[in-house]
Amino acid sequence: MWQVPTRVLMGPGPSDVHPRVLKALSTPLVGHLDPAFLALMNEVRDLLKQVFGTKNELTLAMSGTGSAGMETVFVNLIEPGDRVVIGVNGLFGQRMADVASRCGAEVIPVTAPWGEPIAPEAVEKALKQADGPVKAVAVVHAETSTGVWQPLADIGRLAHAHGALFIVDAVTSLGGVPVEVDKNGIDACYSGTQKCLSVPPGLAPVTFSPRAQEAIRTRKTKIQSWYFDLSMIQQYWGEERFYHHTAPISMIYALREGLQVLVDEGLENVYRRHLELGRRLQAALEDMGLVLHVAEAYRLPQLTTVRVPEGVDEAAIRRRLLEEFGIEIGGGLGELKGKVWRVGLMGYSCQMKNVVLFTSALRQLLA
Ligand code: PLP
């Protein structure tokens, strides 16, 4: 019999899947055009609106992981020659810049060191110095490669003041900290299921404001991707129910349950749990004499980057955590490779018992 070991997933994602979600995954299939399934899709859309904090009608789950959400946003909104200001302070900002340039955009990067947020002043400068109108400003809300919690409201205001759309990557933030799409003036936002939603990887929730929808409607060029073309996909999620591609039915079951779990706990309680346990973990690490990579004001609760002490073999500690304690954490990426550990407390993994287990295991391994 095929078997995988039991792990405690405390890395940068995936997180532990909630037992209710695991159960939902074993629900027998119905057809993807079955009325019962279409009703479930409506439920998913309504639950996503609650969790995103939006009234946007164009809210749905794309088939694919978080990167599919990223591609969906850029291929639908960006046309060749469009200028896009992108905050690049980690791996996922870099990925957005790559995706936007593949759409033919003129990318104007606004950078910050890996571990610091993007400054609104730097965004403003880029908007003012651009050679012409800027189509969109994009930032990563929770930069999983660094642990930075990016403030959104000021950058959103600046984008709108310059007539640009505001795009936000909420892959690691959705369901962990408030995203508040409407309050923060976000025009297009995408996420993934495997982080704070405690659902396996495989769907990418997205939401588009009426302004963003208008930008899609008034495109001069055809959307280059067939699979991610929202003008067709929204006809499957909308009234028309036109077949586009076969929906990953079991994943929709899983997402529906994952979102319901959040709503049952209460979103405010969910955010409080992440904040409290994240801060406890961070305090415990500092008590051990370790240095956190991100300044307190910008530290995500659900993803903590902690610097590897001098003389310690970063990968060996991670391997021992996995082999001896069954705990998965992440290593550094890009500029932070070999320099930090990334410790997640996302969704169902965000529990006090995991904070205690991980900190005592790490203490033992570093002794
Ligand atoms: N954006 C952020 C902030 C992420 O953390 C990730 C994945 O870790 C992605 C995008 C890409 O998502 P995926 O790996 O699910 O394609």
Residues whose N, C-alpha, C, O or C-beta is under 5 A from the ligand:
A	BS01	PLP	P12 T65 G66 S67 A68 F92 A142 E143 T144 D169 V171 T172 G192
